Amino acid sequence: MNPARLIVITGPTASGKSELAILVALALDADILSADSMQVYRGMDIGTAKPTKEDCVRVRHYGIDVESPYDPYTVSDYCDFAKPIIEKAIQGRQSLVICGGTGLYLKALLEGLADAPPPDYEFRRKLEAEVEEQGTAFLHSRLTHIDPESAERIHSNDQKRIIRALEIYEGTGITKSQFEEMQEAPPWNEKIAWFGIEWPWEDLFKRIDHRVDRMIEAGLVEEVVALQKDGQVLSHTASQALGYKEILDHLSGEGNLEDTIALIKQHIRRFARRQMSWFRPNKKIHWLQANAAIPNSGRATQFRDEVLENLVSASKT
């Protein structure tokens, strides 16, 4: 088996990625690098289903609790953090398990960003309306604050290019200049073994509903309240985290708790579908087919063995 192998374990939310990642990491004496855009935030523990303290004692985890939830954190920040961890593992000829369901993080870190996001016509119309009211220079000033390098290259009257630069940032959390730097595939692109966990939708939705119920019981509402203590305001990205956004709205007077919980479940189910739409075109992923009839512990062990067998076979080719 290639001792410098990067093992990706991905799939939709609530599919069982973390449990499998720990078993694989223990079998390979490897560390785990999280690829979850919300687990990076300190204090956002329950709603992001972070690994427990006991899990982090069993296996070293990177990418957990690296940023304040009151500060912005982009995919570019993540790549700057994660790349040295991958380089160290490869140089030390050690395996590394990369676990998470944030497709943009995985794409940027492991494959490079080949194409900018498609046009967002609703966002464009919104900015065009702002131009009508306040002029192109107003948008250029906003771009200067977000992406000074692009703003320097784009004329303050070039409405089309200014809007496109802001559109890229809106859709990815990456500035246009950062995006252009990240388009080249990294040197470890061919060292990756991809695995995904796939469930029948009905079973996955039941798991999502059960997870949300457990999070509420564990104190998710109280966690959101604590994050707002002393008038602190979550960053835009952190405040949009599923579960947190809905409870923030509830705490501000929108809907009762029962309706809020139902809304969280609905939004997470939709998110799971979007995740699978992102991952399915990746033909490198070896899909592990989950079956609700198999108990959790037995299923995770079965998947671990399947992952290890696949790695052994790949090392012989």
N, C-alpha and C positions, 0 to 999 in steps of 0.2 A: 504494500500500500504506500502511495506517495506520502511521505511524512509532512510535506508542506501543503497538503490539500486544504482548500477553503471549502467548507461544507455549509451551504445555505439551506435553512429550513424555513419555509414560508407558507403562505396560505391565508385564508380569510380569518378574521377575528373569531376567537372562541373555538378554533379548530384543534387546539392541543399542541401548538408549536413549542411552547416553553418547556413542557414536560418532556417532549421528545428531545429537544436540544440538550437538556441536562443529561439524559441517559446516553446520548451519543458522545457528549463531551467527556463524561466519566469513562466511557469505553475507550476513548482515544487520548485520554489525559490532556484534553484541550480546554482552552478558555472559550467564553461565549461573548460575542459582540452583538449587542442589541441593535436592530434596525427598525426602531419604533419611534416615530416623530414626537410622541407624547411622553414616553418613558424617560426622555431626556430631562424633564422638568422636575425639580425637587418639590416635594410636598404634594404632588399629584400621584398618589400611590394606588388608592382603591380603584378609581375609575380607569386607570391605565393597565390594571392587572399586572403590576410589576412583580418580578420574582421576589419571593420572601427573603428575609434575612437568612433563614436557614438554607435556602437555595443558593444564596451568594456565598455562604460558607462552604457548601459542597463543591461549587464550581465558581471560579472567578468570572465576574460579569463586567464588561465594559459598556459604556453608552447609557448607563443608568444614573440619574441624578447629576447631570453635568451642567445644568443651567438653571437660573432662577426663572420661575414662571412669569415674572414681571418684566423680563427682558426678551427681545426677539431672538429667535434661533432659526437659522435657515438650513437648507440642504447643503449649502456651501460650508457652513459652520460644521455640520456633521461630517462632511468629507474631510475637512481639515483635521478634525479630531480622530476619525477612524483610519485614515490612510497610514499613519505611523504604526498603528496597532497591527495592521495587516503586514506591513513591511517587516516589523519585528518578528512576527510569526514565521514569515517566509525565510528570513535570514537565519532564524534559529531552527529551521526545518521542523516546525511544530504545526500541527493542525489547528485550525480555528473554526469554530462554529458561529455562523452569522445567522441570527434568528430574528425574524420580524416580518410584519406585513405592510410596511410603508414602501410601496412600489417605487416611488421616486428616489428614496434613499438607496435602495438596492440598485436601481438603474444607474444612478450617478456614481456610486462608489465602485461598482463591479463591472460595468459595461461602458460607461461614458454616456453622455446625453447626445444622441445623434441628431435629434430634431427638436426645434422649439415647439411649444404648445400650439395647437390650432387656434384660429381666430375665435375670440369671444365677442360676438357681435353685440350682445347686451351691454357688456362692459364698454365697448367702443362707443355705443350710443350715449352712454352716461357721460363719458369724457367729452364727447363732441358737444353735448349740452352745456358742460362746464365751460368749454371754449367760447360758446355763444355768449355766455354771461360774463366771463372774466378774462377771456383772451388766451392766446396760445402761450404767452409768457408765464401765465399762472401755472400751467401744466409743466412747462420747462423748469420752473422753480421747484416744483414737487419732484421732478426727475433728478434735479441736482442734489436734493436732499437724500434721495434713495440710492441713486447710481451716478455719482459725480463723473466717473470716467465716460459713461455713455453721453451724459449731458454735455460734456466738453466737446464731443465729436459731432453732436447733433445740433443744428442751428435752432435758435430759440423760436423761429417761425415755421419750422418743419413739423407741422401738426401730425402728419401721418406717422413719421418715425418716432416722435415723442410718445404718441399713444401706443405704438407697438412695443416700445421699451417698457412702458408702464404695464401693459397687458402681460408681458412675459413675467414680470415680477408678481403681478396679481395671481397668475395661474400656477406659479411654481415656488414662490418665495425666494427665487434666485434673481439677481439683477442680470440685465442683458450682458454686461461685461463679464460677470462671473460665469454665466451660461456658456459664453463663447470659449472660456478657458477650460471648461469641463467637457467639451465635446469629444476629445480624444480618448479612446479606450485605454484603460490602465494596463500596466505590464502584467498584472496577475489575471487578466481576463480568461486565459486558457487553463488556469489552475483551479477552477471552480466546479464543484459538484452540486447541482441544484436538486432540491427535494421540496415537494409541496404536499400538504395534507388537504384532501378533498372529501367533502361530506355531501350526501344527498341534501338538498335544500331544506326539506322538512326537518331532518334531524339537526342540521346546523342551527336553524331558527329556534328550535327547542333549547339548544345549548346556549344560544345568545340570551334568550328570555331568562333562563335559569341563572346565567352569570349576572345579568342586571339585577335580578332579585337578591342575589347574594351580596352584590355591591351596596345596594340600599341597606340591607341588614347590617353590613359591616361599617356603615357610617359615611356613605358617600355625600349625603347632604351636609353633614357636619364638617366633612373635609372641605367642601366648597365654601362654607361659611368661614372656616378658619383661614382660607386663602385670601379672604377679603378683609381680614382684621386690620384695624388702624387705617381703613380707607384705601388699602393697596388695590391696584387695578392690574388684573392679568394682562399680559401681552395679547395682541390680536390673535396670534396663533394658538396660544394656550387657552384663550377664552372660547375658541371654536372647537375644542376637543369634545368629542361625543360624550354625552353624559354630563359634562361640566356646563356646556352651553345651555342645555335644557334646564338644568337646575338653577343656573344663574338667572334665566328668564323667570323660572318659578319663584325664586326669592325676590325678584323685582315686581311680583304681583301677577305674572301671567300663568294662569291655570293652577289647579290644585295638584297635590303630589301624586295622586293616583293617575291623573291624566298625563302628568309629566313622565312618570315611569313608562306608561304605554308609548309615549312619544319617543323616549330614548330607545326602547326596543325596536320601534319601527325604523328609526333613523339608522340604527346599527345594522339591521337586516339589509337596508338599502346599501349601506357602506360595504357590507360583505359581498354583495353582488358586484359593486364597482371594483373591489379588490380582485375578484376572479376575472373580471373583464380585462384588468391590467395584466394579470399573470398568464392567462391562457395563451396569448400569442407567443410566449417564451417557450420555444420547443425544446430548450435544454432541461426544463423541469421534469424530473421523474416524479409522477404523482402517486402518492400513497393513498389508497382508497379506504376511507374509514367506514366502519360498520358499527352502528349503535348496539348491535347484539353482543359485541365483545366488551367486557368490562374495561374501564379506563386504563388500569394498570397493565392488563394483558395486551391491550391494543398498543400502548406506548412501547412496550417491550418488543412486540411483533414488528413495529415500525423501525425500532432501533436495529433489530437484526437485519431487516430488509435494507436499511441504509448501509450497514457495514458490509453486507454481501455485495451490494452494488459497488462500493468503493474498492473492494478486493478485486472484483471482476474488471473494473476500469483500470486498475494498476497493472493488469496483465496484458492490456491491449497497447 
